[in-house]
Amino acid sequence: MSPSRRTVLRAVTSTAALALTGCQGAGTGDSMDTDRNGSESATTSHNEGTTGREKRFVVWLDGPDERHLLFDGGDVRNVGAVKERSGRYSVPITLSDEATASVSETFRTDGVDEDREAFEIVVEFDGEETGRYDIAGSLAAEIAEGDWDGQFLLVVDDRDTAEKVRQALVTDSE
């Protein structure tokens, strides 16, 4: 049985350290639904994949001028097993080839490698923002050079949360 939306949302939002490989936690601020200029973003509700059903996980590139959808749970090709590393728990994911190419193209088109400090990766779960992450120089460089393989690593503080996140991703990618 899948965990309820409320259970997973509470677990994800209560975990202070949700991170993506290549991204560094930036915390969440008061402007969760606005861009850097204070305007509401018109693109923050596009979380339906090609199947037409709403996706639980959505990842955005938030830039100085606008927000672009990077991928959602339907773009995940593989969800690995939960593993412990240094007292934290990780869930490795691999994007489909199409999603990897799309994320790479979005990064290049928006010029992330030229001014990565102006961008953040935003993770949403069930329509709620759960984290904002700075983009590491290594990720920006890999994408700019065409070397990125579409792998992300979601990192959380406890095994229970990691298992719930994994289950939600598996459900989205089916």
N, C-alpha and C positions, 0 to 999 in steps of 0.2 A: 504494500500500500504506500503510495506517495505521501510525503508529509504535506500538511496543509499549507496554504499560502501564508497564513499568519505565522505559523511555526518557523518556516524557512526565512521569511522576511525579518522576523524578530532575531533569529540566529545570525543572519548576515549583517543586519544593521547594528547589532550589539557587539559585533566583533570589530575591534579597532583596526586590525591589520589585515585588510583584504588588499592584496597586491597582485599585479600582473608582472611577469618577467619583462624587463625592459622598461618598466614604469616605476616611479617612485611616489609613494603616498604624499598627497598634497592636502589631505583633509577635505572636509566639506564646509562650505560657507553659507552665508545667508542668501546668496544669489543662486540657489539651486536651479531655478527655472528661468533665469535670465542670462543674457550674454554679458560680456564684459562691459558693454555700454549701458547696461541696465534695461535693455529691451527684452521683452519676452520672445523666446525662440519659437518660431512656427513649426519647427521640425521635430520637436521633442516627443511627439506621440506616435511616430511611425515605427511601431514595433510588431508589425505583422510580416511574417515570412511569405515565401511563395505558396505555402499551403493555405494562406488566408487566416490561419488561426493565430491568436495573439501569442507572442513569445514571452517567456518569463525573464530571460536574460537578454539585455540589449547593451551594446557597447558603442559609445559615440566618440568622435573627435571634436572637441570643443575648441574653436579657434577664436581669434580676435574679432572676426566679422560674422561667422556663422558656425553652426553645428552640423556635422555630417555623420550619418549612420555608418559605423565601421562594420559591425556584424551583430547577429543575434544568435540565439541558441540553435536555430535551424541551419546556420552556416558551420556548425561544429561537426567535423568529420569523425573525430575520435575523442573520447573522454577516458583518460587513464584512471588507474586505481589511486586511492588516497594513500599518500606516503608521508611519514614523519621525517622532518629534517630540522635539526637544531631546535627541537621543542615546539615546532610549528608544523602545520599539516598542509600539504599541497595537493592540488588536483590539476594534473597536466591535461591540456586540451590542444587539439590540432584542428585548424580551420580547413575547410575544403579548399581545393586549388583555386576555385573561382573567388572565394572570399579572401584568400591570401592575396590574389592579384588585385582585387578591389580595394582592400586595405592599403596595399602598397601604392596603388595609383592615387588614392585619396591623399596619402601622406605626401607624395611627390607633387601633385597638383596644388596642394595647399602650402607647399614650401616648408614642411615641418623640419627638414634637415637644415634649413637655412636660419630658422628662428624657433627652435623647439621650445624655448621658454614661454612663447606666446600661446602654446597649446597645452591641453590636458586631455587625458583619456577619462571618460565618465562612464561608470558602470551603473546600470539600472536593473532592478529586479522587481517584477510585477508593477512597473510604472513608478517606482520609488527610487530616487537616487541613493545608491549605497556607498559610493566612493568616487573621488577625483584623484587622478594620479598624474604627476609630472612625467614627461617622456624622457627616458634615459638617452644619453648621447649614443650609446651602443646600439639601441634599437633604431634610432633615427638613421644612423650610419648604415646598418644592415639593410634597411629598407631602401635607402637612397642608392646603395650599391647593387641592389637586386639579390642580396644574399639571404633575406629573411625567409624562413621555411613555414611560417604560419603557426608556430607553436607559442602558446601562452601557458603560464603557470599561475593558477589562482592560489594564493596563500592565505590561510586563516589560522587563528590561534588554537582551535580545539578540534578534535577528531569528529565530534558530533556535527558541528557546523560543516566541516569538510564533506562528510557523508551526505548531508542534506543538499549542499550545493551541487555535488556530483549527481545526485539523483535528479535534481531539477534540470541539469544540463542534459543528462541522458534522455529525459522525457522530451525536452525541447528538440533534440537532434533526431528524434524518431520520425 
